Amino acid sequence: MKINNIFCVGRNYADHAIELGNDIPEKPLIFSKPTNSLVIADGTPIDFPANQGEIHHELEIILYVGKDVSAGDKVDDVVTRMALGIDLTLRDVQTELKKKGHPWLLAKGFKNAAVYTNFWDFPGQTACLENNFTLLRDQEIVQTGNIASMIFSFQAIIDYLQANFSLKAGDIIYTGTPEGVGPIHHGETYALKWGEEVKGSFRVR
């Protein structure tokens, strides 16, 4: 499946913004990752840098844009597939970049920083309310969320991205993480669940 641009929404759950000591945004906070940072959560080990400070997991729903988007298009008409993902962040690096007012790319775009599961058919924005999404570390829950807690809905995100950047078929959107982010460590196993179904997993190396 072709993936073009990777758009990411920061601080889209109020409790997550609060846990990191950040202000709650009044409009979507957008950043991007290079496609070279993508890695599939297919149960195999994933390698991460060991010498750049803490790497934090941020569980997210990913939307796949299946057609070019025009102003006024509805999310259910342009998003065709979805997945779960983890926006991994070099937290110590990001903290230093933020202090200097620099872009976050070094903290967000490193190799294997954009973990994703296989995609499945998008059931619609309303249907997504029926399932929580969950991250387990060694079979213990570390993050769980529901889109009802989003600051900016799927529709609001689509509208904002289309207006400011344009959205094309093949673009994907990491839609924000709930509270509970924290560091990953060597040897840990992570599983990403939609409702009661495990959609992907990997081991940290």
Backbone hydrogen bonds in HBPLUS format (Angstrom, degrees):
<---DONOR---> <-ACCEPTOR-->    atom                        ^
c    i                          cat <-CA-CA->   ^        H-A-AA   ^      H-
h    n   atom  resd res      DA  || num        DHA   H-A  angle D-A-AA Bond
n    s   type  num  typ     dist DA aas  dist angle  dist       angle   num
A0004-ASN N   A0170-GLY O   2.77 MM 166  5.18 162.4  1.80 121.0 125.3     1
A0172-ILE N   A0005-ASN O   2.96 MM 167  6.31 166.0  1.98 164.9 168.2     2
A0033-LYS N   A0006-ILE O   3.31 MM  27  5.57 150.5  2.41 137.2 144.1     3
A0007-PHE N   A0172-ILE O   2.94 MM 165  6.25 172.8  1.95 162.7 161.1     4
A0174-TYR N   A0007-PHE O   2.80 MM 167  6.24 159.7  1.84 158.5 161.2     5
A0008-CYS N   A0031-PHE O   2.79 MM  23  5.28 150.6  1.87 169.8 161.8     6
A0031-PHE N   A0008-CYS O   3.03 MM  23  5.28 157.0  2.08 142.2 148.3     7
A0009-VAL N   A0174-TYR O   2.85 MM 165  6.15 143.2  1.98 155.9 167.9     8
A0010-GLY N   A0029-LEU O   2.74 MM  19  5.14 169.5  1.75 156.8 159.7     9
A0151-ILE N   A0012-ASN O   2.77 MM 139  5.22 158.0  1.81 145.3 148.8    10
A0016-HIS N   A0013-TYR O   3.01 MM   3  5.44 129.9  2.27 108.9 122.2    11
A0017-ALA N   A0013-TYR O   3.15 MM   4  6.55 160.5  2.19 156.7 162.3    12
A0018-ILE N   A0014-ALA O   2.97 MM   4  6.25 160.6  2.01 154.0 159.5    13
A0019-GLU N   A0015-ASP O   2.99 MM   4  6.12 151.3  2.08 137.3 144.6    14
A0020-LEU N   A0016-HIS O   3.26 MM   4  6.53 140.2  2.43 146.8 155.6    15
A0022-ASN N   A0017-ALA O   2.83 MM   5  5.00 161.5  1.87 157.0 151.0    16
A0021-GLY N   A0018-ILE O   2.98 MM   3  4.94 158.8  2.03 103.8 110.3    17
A0037-SER N   A0034-PRO O   2.96 MM   3  5.65 166.5  1.98 119.5 124.0    18
A0038-LEU N   A0035-THR O   3.15 MM   3  5.59 170.6  2.16 116.9 119.5    19
A0114-ALA N   A0037-SER O   2.91 MM  77  5.33 158.3  1.96 140.3 133.6    20
A0039-VAL N   A0114-ALA O   3.02 MM  75  6.16 142.1  2.17 145.0 140.2    21
A0116-TYR N   A0039-VAL O   3.00 MM  77  6.35 145.3  2.13 154.2 159.0    22
A0041-ALA N   A0116-TYR O   2.80 MM  75  5.72 154.2  1.86 149.7 151.5    23
A0201-SER N   A0041-ALA O   3.30 MM 160  5.02 144.6  2.43 107.6 111.5    24
A0043-GLY N   A0201-SER O   2.65 MM 158  4.68 145.1  1.77 149.8 137.6    25
A0046-ILE N   A0203-ARG O   2.84 MM 157  6.12 154.3  1.90 174.3 174.1    26
A0205-ARG N   A0046-ILE O   2.90 MM 159  5.69 141.3  2.05 164.6 153.7    27
A0091-ARG N   A0054-GLU O   2.94 MM  37  5.72 128.3  2.21 141.1 155.1    28
A0184-ILE N   A0055-ILE O   2.87 MM 129  5.95 145.2  1.99 168.9 179.1    29
A0056-HIS N   A0089-THR O   2.80 MM  33  5.17 159.4  1.84 151.0 151.8    30
A0089-THR N   A0056-HIS O   3.05 MM  33  5.17 156.6  2.11 142.3 149.6    31
A0057-HIS N   A0182-GLY O   2.89 MM 125  5.79 153.7  1.96 164.2 160.2    32
A0087-ASP N   A0058-GLU O   2.86 MM  29  5.03 157.9  1.91 149.8 144.9    33
A0060-GLU N   A0085-GLY O   2.78 MM  25  5.20 153.9  1.85 154.7 151.8    34
A0085-GLY N   A0060-GLU O   2.86 MM  25  5.20 154.3  1.92 152.7 153.2    35
A0175-THR N   A0061-ILE O   3.01 MM 114  5.72 174.1  2.01 169.4 171.2    36
A0062-ILE N   A0083-ALA O   2.80 MM  21  4.99 175.3  1.80 144.7 143.3    37
A0083-ALA N   A0062-ILE O   2.94 MM  21  4.99 148.2  2.04 139.7 144.0    38
A0063-LEU N   A0173-ILE O   2.93 MM 110  5.10 155.0  1.99 138.8 145.2    39
A0173-ILE N   A0063-LEU O   2.91 MM 110  5.10 148.2  2.01 142.1 151.0    40
A0064-TYR N   A0081-ARG O   2.90 MM  17  5.08 157.7  1.95 151.8 144.3    41
A0080-THR N   A0064-TYR O   3.12 MM  16  6.16 144.0  2.26 161.8 172.4    42
A0065-VAL N   A0171-ASP O   2.92 MM 106  5.41 175.3  1.92 173.7 172.7    43
A0170-GLY N   A0065-VAL O   2.81 MM 105  5.61 169.8  1.82 164.9 161.8    44
A0066-GLY N   A0078-VAL O   2.79 MM  12  5.71 154.2  1.86 162.8 171.7    45
A0069-VAL N   A0167-LEU O   2.99 MM  98  5.41 178.6  1.99 147.0 147.1    46
A0073-ASP N   A0070-SER O   3.07 MM   3  5.71 162.9  2.10 143.5 143.5    47
A0077-ASP N   A0074-LYS O   2.91 MM   3  5.38 149.4  2.00 112.8 122.5    48
A0078-VAL N   A0075-VAL O   3.25 MM   3  5.39 137.3  2.45 100.5 111.4    49
A0079-VAL N   A0075-VAL O   2.94 MM   4  5.69 162.1  1.97 157.3 159.7    50
A0122-PHE N   A0080-THR O   3.01 MM  42  5.28 172.9  2.02 119.5 119.1    51
A0082-MET N   A0120-TRP O   2.84 MM  38  5.55 152.2  1.91 155.9 165.4    52
A0120-TRP N   A0082-MET O   2.83 MM  38  5.55 153.3  1.90 154.9 163.4    53
A0117-THR N   A0084-LEU O   2.90 MM  33  5.57 147.6  2.00 166.8 167.3    54
A0086-ILE N   A0115-VAL O   2.95 MM  29  4.99 150.1  2.04 123.7 130.4    55
A0115-VAL N   A0086-ILE O   3.12 MM  29  4.99 148.6  2.23 153.9 148.3    56
A0088-LEU N   A0113-ALA O   2.95 MM  25  4.84 165.3  1.97 152.0 151.9    57
A0091-ARG N   A0089-THR O   3.00 MM   2  5.37 111.6  2.48 110.5  93.2    58
A0090-LEU N   A0107-ALA O   2.93 MM  17  4.66 167.3  1.95 136.6 140.7    59
A0094-GLN N   A0090-LEU O   2.82 MM   4  6.06 159.4  1.86 155.8 162.8    60
A0095-THR N   A0091-ARG O   2.92 MM   4  6.10 157.3  1.98 148.8 154.3    61
A0096-GLU N   A0092-ASP O   3.26 MM   4  6.51 157.9  2.31 143.9 148.3    62
A0097-LEU N   A0093-VAL O   2.99 MM   4  6.27 156.3  2.05 150.3 157.5    63
A0098-LYS N   A0094-GLN O   2.84 MM   4  6.06 160.4  1.88 156.1 160.8    64
A0099-LYS N   A0095-THR O   3.09 MM   4  6.30 152.4  2.17 142.8 149.9    65
A0100-LYS N   A0096-GLU O   3.26 MM   4  6.50 145.0  2.39 140.9 149.0    66
A0100-LYS N   A0097-LEU O   3.16 MM   3  5.24 125.1  2.48  95.8 109.3    67
A0102-HIS N   A0097-LEU O   2.88 MM   5  4.99 157.0  1.93 152.8 148.8    68
A0101-GLY N   A0098-LYS O   3.09 MM   3  4.90 151.6  2.18  97.0 105.8    69
A0107-ALA N   A0104-TRP O   2.78 MM   3  5.40 134.2  1.99 122.6 135.6    70
A0108-LYS N   A0104-TRP O   3.03 MM   4  6.08 135.4  2.24 147.9 158.6    71
A0108-LYS N   A0105-LEU O   3.15 MM   3  5.03 132.6  2.38  95.2 108.2    72
A0109-GLY N   A0105-LEU O   2.72 MM   4  5.18 152.2  1.79 155.3 155.0    73
A0113-ALA N   A0110-PHE O   3.07 MM   3  5.46 137.3  2.26 146.7 139.8    74
A0128-CYS N   A0124-GLY O   3.20 MM   4  6.45 142.2  2.35 147.2 157.2    75
A0129-LEU N   A0126-THR O   3.10 MM   3  5.62 154.4  2.17 112.3 119.6    76
A0130-GLU N   A0127-ALA O   3.07 MM   3  5.68 160.8  2.10 116.6 122.3    77
A0131-ASN N   A0128-CYS O   3.39 MM   3  5.83 168.0  2.40 111.8 115.0    78
A0195-GLY N   A0132-ASN O   2.83 MM  63  5.30 166.9  1.84 173.5 173.2    79
A0133-PHE N   A0145-GLY O   2.93 MM  12  5.46 157.1  1.99 147.3 154.7    80
A0145-GLY N   A0133-PHE O   2.90 MM  12  5.46 149.6  1.99 151.5 161.3    81
A0134-THR N   A0193-LYS O   2.92 MM  59  5.03 159.8  1.96 141.2 147.1    82
A0193-LYS N   A0134-THR O   2.83 MM  59  5.03 171.5  1.84 153.6 156.3    83
A0135-LEU N   A0143-GLN O   2.83 MM   8  5.07 161.5  1.86 145.4 147.4    84
A0142-VAL N   A0135-LEU O   2.87 MM   7  5.82 174.3  1.87 165.8 165.0    85
A0143-GLN N   A0135-LEU O   3.39 MM   8  5.07 160.6  2.43 137.5 138.0    86
A0136-LEU N   A0191-ALA O   2.91 MM  55  5.15 166.8  1.93 153.2 157.6    87
A0191-ALA N   A0136-LEU O   2.95 MM  55  5.15 150.5  2.03 140.4 148.8    88
A0137-ARG N   A0140-GLU O   2.73 MM   3  5.19 159.5  1.77 154.5 150.2    89
A0140-GLU N   A0137-ARG O   2.99 MM   3  5.19 161.5  2.02 111.5 117.6    90
A0138-ASP N   A0189-THR O   2.73 MM  51  5.17 170.3  1.74 161.5 163.7    91
A0149-SER N   A0146-ASN O   3.00 MM   3  5.93 169.5  2.01 128.9 131.7    92
A0150-MET N   A0147-ILE O   3.07 MM   3  5.22 167.6  2.08 110.8 113.9    93
A0157-ILE N   A0153-SER O   2.91 MM   4  6.20 156.5  1.97 155.2 161.8    94
A0158-ILE N   A0154-PHE O   2.92 MM   4  6.20 166.1  1.94 157.3 160.5    95
A0159-ASP N   A0155-GLN O   2.94 MM   4  6.13 168.1  1.96 154.0 157.2    96
A0160-TYR N   A0156-ALA O   2.99 MM   4  6.11 159.3  2.04 143.9 149.5    97
A0161-LEU N   A0157-ILE O   2.92 MM   4  6.09 170.6  1.93 159.1 161.3    98
A0162-GLN N   A0158-ILE O   2.94 MM   4  6.00 163.3  1.97 151.8 157.0    99
A0163-ALA N   A0159-ASP O   3.04 MM   4  6.14 158.5  2.09 144.2 150.1   100
A0164-ASN N   A0160-TYR O   3.07 MM   4  6.18 148.8  2.17 146.0 153.9   101
A0165-PHE N   A0161-LEU O   2.79 MM   4  5.48 159.5  1.83 150.2 155.0   102
A0166-SER N   A0161-LEU O   3.07 MM   5  6.07 139.8  2.24 142.1 146.3   103
A0166-SER N   A0162-GLN O   3.19 MM   4  3.99 127.4  2.48  98.8 111.6   104
A0171-ASP N   A0168-LYS O   3.07 MM   3  5.85 158.0  2.12 146.9 146.6   105
A0188-GLU N   A0185-HIS O   3.20 MM   3  5.94 167.0  2.22 140.9 142.5   106
A0187-GLY N   A0204-VAL O   2.90 MM  17  5.25 166.7  1.92 137.2 138.1   107
A0204-VAL N   A0188-GLU O   2.82 MM  16  5.44 162.9  1.85 161.7 167.6   108
A0190-TYR N   A0202-PHE O   2.84 MM  12  5.50 166.9  1.86 168.1 171.7   109
A0202-PHE N   A0190-TYR O   2.96 MM  12  5.50 146.2  2.07 149.3 157.3   110
A0192-LEU N   A0200-GLY O   2.83 MM   8  5.32 166.5  1.85 155.0 156.5   111
A0199-LYS N   A0192-LEU O   2.71 MM   7  5.69 161.7  1.74 161.9 168.2   112
A0194-TRP N   A0197-GLU O   2.85 MM   3  5.32 157.4  1.90 156.4 157.4   113
A0197-GLU N   A0194-TRP O   3.07 MM   3  5.32 161.6  2.11 129.5 128.0   114
